[in-house]
Amino acid sequence: RNHPKITLYRQRSIRGGGGGGGDKPSPEKKEANMTAEKDEKTNASDALSNCLLSQFRFCTGGVGLGVAYGIRYKKGAVPMVVGGVAGSVADLFYGYTIACKDQVEEYHRKQSS
């Protein structure tokens, strides 16, 4: 069986003018390079976001302690809310400094380049 040749892409040639200046990348290549660089930064940002948002231990503990305190000493939702907010701040701090240290370093490396 003889199948026709299917071309999936068209190769473009870059023609240089006189004077040897033919190594200029096309606008499409510049845009592709910028898009790839932006994707790398976005991937680092997404990885860091996912890691930081997956920290929940201190928030859960803060809410639990707030509920216990609220039942035992002070009625109402205020101790639970305060415990949850304090736990969330502790989760972000723990994630940024310990649990997600590799993602933080990669994010800063991508942002500085």
C-alpha positions in Angstrom: 0.0 0.0 0.0 1.3 3.4 -0.9 0.3 6.1 1.6 0.5 9.8 0.8 3.1 11.7 2.7 1.4 13.9 5.3 3.3 16.9 6.5 2.5 18.0 10.1 4.4 21.2 10.0 5.9 23.5 7.5 9.6 24.3 8.0 10.3 28.0 7.7 13.5 29.4 6.5 15.0 32.6 7.8 16.5 34.7 5.1 19.1 37.1 5.9 19.7 40.3 4.0 23.1 41.5 2.9 25.8 41.9 5.6 25.4 38.6 7.4 22.6 39.5 9.7 20.4 36.5 9.0 20.4 35.0 12.5 17.5 37.1 13.7 14.7 34.9 15.2 11.3 35.4 13.7 8.6 37.0 15.8 6.9 33.6 16.2 10.0 32.2 17.7 10.4 35.1 20.1 6.8 34.7 21.2 7.3 30.9 21.6 10.4 31.5 23.8 8.5 34.1 25.9 5.5 31.7 26.2 7.8 28.8 27.3 9.5 31.1 29.9 6.1 32.2 31.1 5.0 28.6 31.4 8.0 27.7 33.5 7.3 30.5 35.9 3.6 29.6 36.0 4.5 25.9 36.7 6.7 27.0 39.6 4.0 29.3 40.9 1.4 26.6 40.6 3.6 24.0 42.4 4.2 26.5 45.2 0.5 27.4 45.5 -0.5 23.7 45.6 2.1 22.9 48.2 1.2 25.9 50.4 -2.5 25.3 50.2 -2.1 21.6 51.1 -1.0 22.5 54.6 -3.9 22.1 57.0 -2.6 20.6 60.2 -2.3 23.8 62.3 -5.6 25.2 61.1 -7.4 21.9 62.0 -5.6 21.9 65.4 -6.5 25.6 66.0 -10.2 25.0 65.2 -10.2 21.9 67.4 -8.6 23.8 70.3 -11.0 26.8 69.7 -14.0 24.5 69.9 -12.8 22.8 73.1 -12.0 26.2 74.6 -15.4 27.6 73.5 -17.2 24.7 75.0 -15.3 24.7 78.3 -14.8 28.4 79.1 -16.4 30.9 76.6 -19.6 30.2 74.7 -19.7 31.2 71.0 -17.8 30.9 67.8 -15.1 33.5 68.5 -12.5 31.0 70.0 -13.0 28.7 67.0 -12.6 31.5 64.5 -9.5 32.9 66.3 -8.0 29.4 66.5 -8.7 28.7 62.8 -7.1 32.0 61.7 -4.1 31.5 63.9 -3.7 28.0 62.6 -4.0 29.1 59.0 -1.2 31.7 59.5 0.9 29.0 61.2 0.2 26.6 58.2 1.4 29.2 55.7 4.5 30.0 57.8 5.3 26.3 58.2 4.7 25.6 54.5 6.8 28.5 53.4 9.8 27.8 55.6 9.8 24.0 56.0 7.4 21.8 54.0 7.6 23.7 50.7 11.1 24.9 50.9 12.1 23.3 47.5 9.1 24.9 45.7 9.9 28.3 47.3 13.5 28.1 46.1 12.5 27.0 42.6 9.9 29.8 42.5 12.4 32.5 43.5 15.0 31.1 41.0 12.4 31.3 38.1 11.3 34.8 39.1 14.9 36.1 39.2 15.7 34.7 35.7 
